[in-house]
Amino acid sequence: MTPKTPIVSTLALTLLFLAACSHDTALMRLEERLTGYGEAIRWSRFELAADFQAASARKPTPMEVSKDLHITSYDPVYRHESEDGKTLNQTVELSYFREQTGVVHQLTDRQTWTFDDKKSQWFLQSPLPSFPGK
């Protein structure tokens, strides 16, 4: 071994560590986004939830949707990340009721999240859940 070998090994390990940290940072950002979005939906704050969507996926949210709507549970049941780490598909089971009826309904919300390299942020590509059962 030459004296340069430890330096090369240290450099290689440092680069590997930095690459891993970059991936971990993106995952932390994803977790923050998923949690924030879930909380917005859970508390029926649909205007806030829309801020998590990509501009191309946003549609006006009718204000009357949330007036008598109460979300009782928001449970992620499935996640699948693409090989390149830029897309995540998530399935969430929601339970909710409306004050008028008091009947609890369930729905499955399938979400697609993508990472925007330019903005260094995750965005929801799918629409906000719709809540039938008036």
Secondary structure, DSSP 4 states (H G I P E B T S, - for coil): --THHHHHHHHHHHHHHHHHHHHHHHHHHHHHHHHHHHHHHHTT-HHHHHTTB-GGG--PPPGGGTTSEEEEEEEEEEEEE-TTSSEEEEEEEEEEEETTT--EEEEEEEEEEEEETTTTEEEE-SPPPP----
